[in-house]
Amino acid sequence: MTQSRITKTSAFALMVGLLFVAACGGGAEGADSANSSASVAAAPAADQAGGSTDGEQVYGSICVTCHQADGNGLQGAFPPLAGSAVAVGDAEVSIKIVLSGLTGEMTRGGATYNGMMTPWGATMSDADIAGVLTYVRSNFGNSADAVTEAQVAEVRAATSSQTTPYSTDGLGIAGE
């Protein structure tokens, strides 16, 4: 392999790594990444025709990097959404997590996770959040009620003073 090809390959690998870190919140110390241009650019616009958002599209453009196409997450960093009691449980908890982010250690299926969920409330509309949560709650082997824009708007208004990510302990989701 020539020096030029090695440099190009290294540059590509670095770029992919940086995009991964930006999309996934940059680890526990990346709480401010929601304000980064990468996070802002990643948020899809609502469908022009009906004002609603396709949850699968949102998942594919934002969530897939950390939680993977199959919803099984990344071992040790980002927990699975497939078969997740949190994902199919109280919709308010999931809405809070997407709006404000999440930090802290949690155990799922005997594995420990300690990544940081990016807060998406500043860049995702109520329709985006309702769409993606409905998608997650009805895919990956999950089966739960749809989330509505009205539910998201209500939680957004009630938690507008939340300026930091929620903790797993604070939401009561640290253990299995």
Secondary structure as UniProt FT lines:
FT   HELIX           3..24
FT   TURN            28..29
FT   HELIX           31..35
FT   HELIX           37..42
FT   TURN            48..50
FT   HELIX           55..58
FT   HELIX           59..63
FT   HELIX           64..67
FT   TURN            69..70
FT   TURN            75..77
FT   TURN            82..83
FT   HELIX           85..88
FT   HELIX           91..100
FT   STRAND          102..103
FT   STRAND          106..108
FT   TURN            109..110
FT   STRAND          111..113
FT   TURN            121..123
FT   HELIX           126..137
FT   TURN            140..141
FT   HELIX           149..158
FT   TURN            159..161
FT   STRAND          166..167
FT   HELIX           168..171
//
